[in-house]
């Protein structure tokens, strides 16, 4: 008789420090996914999900790169397990993208005229002072703001 494989994940050292926050954000994500979107535009229904995904990625990024409170092993574990967005964090490390809200805002194929999102325009260059990104609801994520 073949052995039954169990998918036990070995958590790295320091996981118990960040687990409560990540579990809380996961719960918030579930609530946002199950939240009814009556009366909202189709794109507005996804904004809370983008916001929570951004929070999770920013939390792990700050712990590793800014505060240096977690190990590289734990950081890589979080990226591999999908707790944070590897591509978004890679953009945050580049100059000019430190405050980027989501990856859709910099992809020219998702916008008219092959440019980037309106939230990437610095506030002093905008014609309208109050804007919202259609993709994620961001009010402005340009680095110069």
Secondary structure, DSSP 8 states (H G I E B T S, - for coil): ------------TTHHHHHHHHHHHHHHHHHHHHS--TTS-TTGGGHHHHHHHHHHHHHHHIIIIIS--S-HHHHHHHHHTTSS-HHHHHHHTSTT-TT---GGGG-GGGSGGG---GGGS-GGG-SSSS---TTT--S---TT-
